[in-house]
Structures are given as C-alpha cells and as structure tokens.
Amino acid sequence: MPHGCKAPTNRNLTLEPESQSLSNLQDIVLPAAPSFWPPASGCWILVALILMLLITVTWFIAQSRQRNAYRRAGLTLLQSANTVYDINVVLKRVALAVFPREQVAALHGEHWIQFMQSTCEGEQFATLSQSAEGTPAIESIRASARTWIRKHQAQAAK
C-alpha cells in the first residue's frame, strides 16, 4: 500500500432486522388546518374597499334623489292639474325651484314658451301657448309638460 493510506476496515454492513421492519415507521404528523378567523390582511383590505364603494354609491344616489326632488314633486302636482292654466302654474313652480326668481317670475306667453324651449332643447312646447288658459288639459299638453319637467337643464338658461 502506498504510504499514508489505511486499509479499509471491515465494518458490519448488515442492519439489524428490527430496524428495517415497517412496523417501526411512524405516521406523518400533519399540521392543524388553518383557521378561517381572523382573516388575512388582504381580506380586511377587500372588505374596506367594498364598504367604501357601497358608501360612495349610496351617497351619490342620495345626492341625485335630493337634487331631483323638485322634479318628482312637479310630476305629482302635474297629475292633479285639470286645465292648461293649472299646468302652467305647475311648470312655473318647478322652474322657480331651480332657476332664479328674476329670470322666471315675469315670464308669460311667448317668452315663457321660449324659456321652456331654451332649457329643454329639441322639444316643442307651442301647444301650451296655443291653448286658452281655461281649456281642459289634454294628454298632449300634459305630455309636453311632463317632458319639460323631466328633461330641462338649469345650465342652458343664463
């Protein structure tokens, strides 16, 4: 043998039969299942975002309903109007709710119709001026008034 090398020793390479048996194996211990509470931080962020979205949507709906309350009131009053005069009174009340008094209060006749057409572009309200004030309200006049109440724009009249 070359110098410095030792001869391998004969070790006992046989294992005891007990150490090789399957009966000595142990079951794998599984960790406990993760609990559902408390949720992870991502779930809290998602809940907070959904809550903020719901609050924002609710706020916008409430603001829209509040801004258009005068329209709903006008449509309710329009149902009880029996003459052309009554319809014009309802329309004037709706206009006064959203436009300055100085701009609306003195309007009558052709100037009133021009005002209505300028605030509700694309619609014709000539039937209101062509009828005598004591004339019973027909459905076409009532429909024109309903259209103006629903569609008029406050920004169009300056």
C-alpha positions in Angstrom: 0.0 0.0 0.0 1.2 3.4 -0.7 2.3 5.3 2.3 -0.3 7.2 4.3 -3.3 5.1 3.2 -5.0 2.8 5.5 -6.7 -0.4 4.6 -10.5 -0.3 4.8 -11.7 -1.9 7.9 -14.4 -4.4 7.6 -17.4 -2.8 9.2 -20.6 -4.7 9.9 -22.8 -3.5 7.0 -25.7 -5.7 7.9 -28.5 -3.9 9.7 -30.5 -5.5 12.4 -33.8 -6.9 11.1 -35.8 -4.9 13.7 -34.5 -1.5 12.3 -35.6 -2.4 8.8 -39.1 -3.5 9.6 -42.1 -1.4 8.5 -43.7 -1.7 11.9 -41.2 0.8 13.2 -42.3 3.5 10.8 -44.3 6.4 12.3 -47.3 8.2 10.8 -46.7 11.6 9.2 -47.9 14.2 11.6 -50.0 16.8 9.7 -50.2 20.4 10.9 -53.6 21.7 12.0 -55.7 23.2 9.3 -55.5 26.9 9.1 -58.4 28.7 10.8 -60.8 30.9 8.9 -60.7 33.6 11.6 -59.1 36.0 11.8 -58.9 36.6 8.1 -55.7 37.7 6.3 -54.9 41.3 5.9 -55.9 41.2 2.2 -59.4 40.2 3.2 -59.7 43.2 5.5 -58.5 45.5 2.7 -61.0 44.0 0.3 -63.8 44.4 2.9 -62.8 48.0 3.5 -62.7 48.8 -0.3 -66.2 47.2 -0.8 -67.5 49.2 2.2 -66.1 52.4 0.8 -67.6 51.7 -2.6 -71.1 51.0 -1.1 -70.9 54.2 0.9 -69.9 56.2 -2.1 -72.6 54.8 -4.3 -75.2 55.3 -1.6 -74.1 58.9 -1.2 -74.3 59.6 -5.0 -77.8 58.1 -5.2 -78.9 60.2 -2.2 -77.5 63.3 -3.7 -79.2 62.6 -7.0 -82.5 62.0 -5.4 -82.2 65.2 -3.4 -81.2 67.2 -6.4 -84.3 65.9 -8.4 -86.8 66.1 -5.6 -88.4 69.1 -7.1 -88.9 67.2 -10.4 -90.8 64.4 -8.6 -92.9 66.9 -6.7 -93.7 68.7 -10.0 -94.7 65.4 -11.7 -97.0 64.7 -8.7 -98.6 68.1 -9.0 -99.0 67.7 -12.7 -101.3 64.7 -12.2 -103.8 66.9 -10.4 -103.7 69.7 -13.0 -107.0 69.9 -14.8 -106.6 72.9 -17.1 -103.9 74.5 -19.2 -103.7 77.3 -16.6 -103.0 74.6 -13.9 -100.3 73.0 -16.0 -98.6 76.4 -16.5 -98.8 77.1 -12.7 -97.1 73.7 -12.0 -94.4 74.4 -14.7 -93.8 77.8 -13.2 -93.4 76.4 -9.7 -90.9 73.8 -11.0 -89.0 76.5 -12.8 -88.9 78.7 -9.7 -87.5 75.8 -7.7 -84.3 75.6 -9.9 -84.0 79.0 -11.8 -83.6 82.4 -10.2 -86.9 84.2 -9.5 -85.8 87.3 -11.5 -85.3 85.1 -14.6 -88.6 83.2 -14.4 -91.3 85.0 -12.4 -92.1 87.7 -15.0 -92.2 85.3 -18.0 -95.6 84.6 -19.7 -96.9 83.9 -23.1 -94.4 83.6 -25.9 -91.5 84.5 -23.6 -92.4 81.6 -21.3 -92.5 79.2 -24.2 -89.1 80.4 -25.5 -87.7 80.0 -22.0 -89.0 76.4 -21.8 -87.6 75.6 -25.2 -84.2 77.1 -24.4 -84.0 75.0 -21.2 -85.1 71.8 -22.9 -83.5 71.7 -26.3 -85.1 69.7 -29.0 -88.6 69.8 -27.6 -91.6 71.9 -28.7 -94.0 73.4 -26.3 -96.1 75.5 -28.7 -99.2 73.6 -27.7 -99.1 75.3 -24.3 -99.2 78.8 -25.8 -101.8 77.9 -28.4 -104.4 76.7 -25.9 -106.6 79.1 -23.9 -105.9 79.1 -20.2 -109.3 77.7 -19.2 -109.0 74.9 -21.7 -109.2 71.4 -20.1 -105.8 69.7 -20.1 -105.5 67.2 -22.9 -102.9 64.4 -22.9 -100.6 66.0 -25.5 -100.3 69.2 -23.3 -99.8 67.1 -20.2 -97.1 65.0 -22.0 -95.3 68.2 -23.1 -95.3 69.5 -19.5 -94.1 66.1 -18.2 -91.3 66.1 -20.8 -90.1 69.6 -19.7 -90.2 68.6 -16.0 -88.1 65.5 -16.7 -85.6 66.9 -19.2 -85.0 70.6 -18.6 -81.4 71.7 -17.9 -80.7 74.5 -15.5 -77.4 75.3 -17.1 -78.9 76.1 -20.5 -80.6 79.3 -19.4 -78.4 82.2 -18.5 
